[in-house]
Amino acid sequence: MSRLPAPAFAVRPVVSIAVLVGVVLTLLSGRYGYHRDELYFVVAGRHLSWGYVDQPPLTPLITRISTTIFGDTVMGLRVLSTISCVVTIIVVALIAREFGSERRGQTLAAILASVSGFVLGVGHMVSTATYDLLAWMLIALFAVKLLRTRDGRWWLALGLTAGIALENKYLVVLPIGALLISVLIVGPREVLRSWWLPAGVALAGLLALPNVLWQIHHDWPQLTVAGGIRDDDGTENRIMFVPLQILQLGPLLVPVWVAGFLWIWRRLPWARSVALAYPVLCVAVLIIGGKSYYALPLLLVLVAAGCEPVLGWIDRHRRTAVTALVITAVTSAVFTLPVLPASAADFVIPVNKEQGEQIGWPAFASAVATAWERIPPQSRSTATLFAGNYGEAGALVRYGPQHGLPTVYSGHMSFADWAQPPDTNTGMVLLIELNRTPRFESHFRNCTQIGTINSLVSNDEDGTALVLCDAPTEPWSALWPKLKTFY
């Protein structure tokens, strides 16, 4: 049993590094524009609910809070995501402390977290992964504390964090499941015999219950969404899993997390389940065909563990270490933050497509407005504007009114539940389609492409078709269920 106190926390250097990252993210937060997901979250935040077809309610709620307090702008939207990133970096240093790192090791953990492409990428924007990463780091911190001290009361902290995280994303069950399996395999199993464990489980369940009830009441649409993602991307996710594990965290951090795994396994037997949890989690993600970033948070835990053992090597190879750190910081910034001119973003989009999804939405709305003007003015009162996906719909909610566009409708994700065209809309329909498809056009008469979105960069919207149809083939109330799509 290990009840040795953890080393003193290096408050000043760790907090200074984290705050510096927050300043950089703030300065860059408005440089490109909204990400398609952020546009969706903004609208979802205006329709607060205990659940949505594709996610629990926490990220839309945080979006609503951030824009209300800090302003309905790109920068205002991202304030709380920046703060989340700052706290995440501090928690990584605290995890290093739990593994025995002294002041220098904790400072190195904060530095390495700060230059990680994954941490910077999710910290720059609002996404479910932004708050998921913080939750995973807190769960890891409390789990390590539980294993180090054998104090069962840490199960309550784990339950509280897990319950809140379940209101953001169900993925949190993966690291917890991987950790429990690992504890059963390598111990210490006595932590599972604490009465605090069922109390933590009950607390997590109580906090997650509102969204679970919402999903049950709506026939679990999130399972449909997850199934669609798996069917569409599962094979590609499996092929790219290992390369992206290396690239997304940072190739030059590989020696550190390898050292972390070995350090735990050889020197910290009480924490072996934490090390084993990472390969167990990787197997689970590969089986379900999940995205590579699902396992990255636990890799960041191994980075934290590796900081103390690599300090000696750094002392002997200081110039090489500094060079590697600078290269990692620069490449992470270039590929995850809007440091390049928007016109040059095609350089990084093949590696990080999310960069392109922040560029061009005002121009997109302008192009749609030009197409809308092809409808005779006297016919516009019964005409309908229909977007094929939530990013397009969110952009037109945001930028459409300044172009005089009407309410936009979409059958994608929760947009389908928020509004549908009235049956009095019997006139022309302007369809926005990434690719022309009978899936939409078969429900409308005489469809003709009248325009194309020419984006500044090679993002998903580049080449989108603007298609004008004469009228729907049946009333919208009958048609709407056929236009709903979850992927």
Secondary structure, 3 states (H helix, E strand, C coil): CCCCCCCCCCHHHHHHHHHHHHHHHHHHCCCCCCCHHHHHHHHHHCCCCCCECCECCHHHHHHHHHHHHHCCCHHHHCHHHHHHHHHHHHHHHHHHHHCCCCHHHHHHHHHHHHHCHHHHHHHHCCCHHHHHHHHHHHHHHHHHHHHHHCCCCHHHHHHHHHHHHHCCCHHHHHHHHHHHHHHHHHCCHHHHHCCHHHHHHHHHHHHHHHHHHHHHHCCCHHHHHHHHHHHHHHHHHHHHHHHHHHHHHCHHHHHHHHHHHHHHHHHCHHHHHHHHHHHHHHHHHHHHCCCHHHCHHHHHHHHHHHHHHHHHHHHHCHHHHHHHHHHHHHHHHHHHCCCCCHHHHHHCCCCCHHHHHHCCHHHHHHHHHHHHCCCCHHHHHHCEEEECCHHHHHHHHHHCHHHCCCCEEECECCHHHHCCCCCCCCCCEEEEECCCCHHHHCCEECCEEEEECCCCCCCCCCCCEEEEECEECCCHHHHHHHHCECC
